[in-house]
Amino acid sequence: MNNLDMLANCGVSVAMGKTLDEVKVVCNDRCDTNDEGGVIRYLERYFEYNRVIK
């Protein structure tokens, strides 16, 4: 459960699509599974959003 503390206290935490509910609760955001391209799709949205904001 050390990982839950880390996820709850880091700046940006993202739960993968099929993760446990207790992980989803502490994360800031969620993304799709690896099979659905979750990481790359999340990063594309994240960087596009931050590019537009700045």
C-alpha positions in Angstrom: 0.0 0.0 0.0 3.1 2.2 -0.1 2.1 3.0 -3.7 -1.2 4.5 -2.7 0.5 7.1 -0.5 2.9 7.9 -3.3 0.0 8.3 -5.8 -2.0 10.4 -3.3 0.9 12.8 -2.7 2.5 13.3 -6.1 1.6 16.2 -8.4 -0.1 14.2 -11.2 -1.3 10.6 -10.7 -3.2 8.6 -13.3 -5.1 5.3 -12.8 -5.0 2.9 -15.6 -8.3 1.6 -17.0 -8.6 -1.7 -15.2 -6.8 -0.8 -11.9 -8.3 -1.5 -8.5 -10.9 0.9 -7.1 -8.7 1.9 -4.2 -6.1 3.1 -6.6 -8.7 5.1 -8.7 -9.9 6.9 -5.5 -6.5 8.4 -4.8 -5.5 9.3 -8.4 -6.1 12.8 -9.9 -7.2 11.3 -13.3 -7.9 8.1 -15.2 -7.0 6.8 -18.6 -7.9 3.8 -20.8 -6.1 0.4 -20.6 -2.8 -0.3 -22.3 -4.6 -2.3 -24.9 -6.6 0.8 -25.7 -3.5 3.0 -25.9 -4.3 4.6 -22.6 -0.9 6.1 -21.8 -0.2 7.7 -25.1 -3.8 9.0 -25.4 -3.5 10.5 -21.9 -0.2 12.1 -22.6 -1.4 13.6 -25.9 -4.4 15.2 -24.1 -2.2 16.3 -21.1 0.4 18.0 -23.3 -2.2 19.6 -25.6 -4.1 21.0 -22.7 -1.0 22.4 -21.1 0.2 23.9 -24.4 -3.1 25.7 -24.9 -3.2 27.0 -21.3 0.4 28.5 -21.5 
